[in-house]
């Protein structure tokens, strides 16, 4: 079973990558059909933890987008003040596109968006896990009822 205390969740947010995503999905979506009560009991906790991580990741993306917009605006303002003539939108776009600070920030933003998408995938997997638990539980009850008659 996963260790999902506060510190390990923070660490998971910082370190998630494709390999850990696959490991998590395999571990989180497995179901012990011999102990459905325990599986059902831990489902809400798992879902809430990973929904929280997704919300955190989405918030980090949003904050970074605000910072990137601000940085681009400041760079445009600085470049415009240096030029004796007004720069066109195309010239300004080229300037920003070639600026190393903007390039680096856009790559960082892509990484944050990637993390958010991984956590979104885990949340969707947990939602499907819940549906599977309900179906398995229902099937077991119907099976028990059939054999008890």
PESULKA-V617118 format. One record per run of one state. SS is the DSSP state (H for helix, E for strand, C for the rest). FROM is the first residue (numbers start at 1). LEN is the number of residues. If there is no record, write none. Layout:
# PESULKA-V617118
SS;FROM;LEN
SS;FROM;LEN
This chain:
# PESULKA-V617118
C;1;5
H;6;10
C;16;2
H;18;12
C;30;3
H;33;50
C;83;6
H;89;10
C;99;1
H;100;49
C;149;1
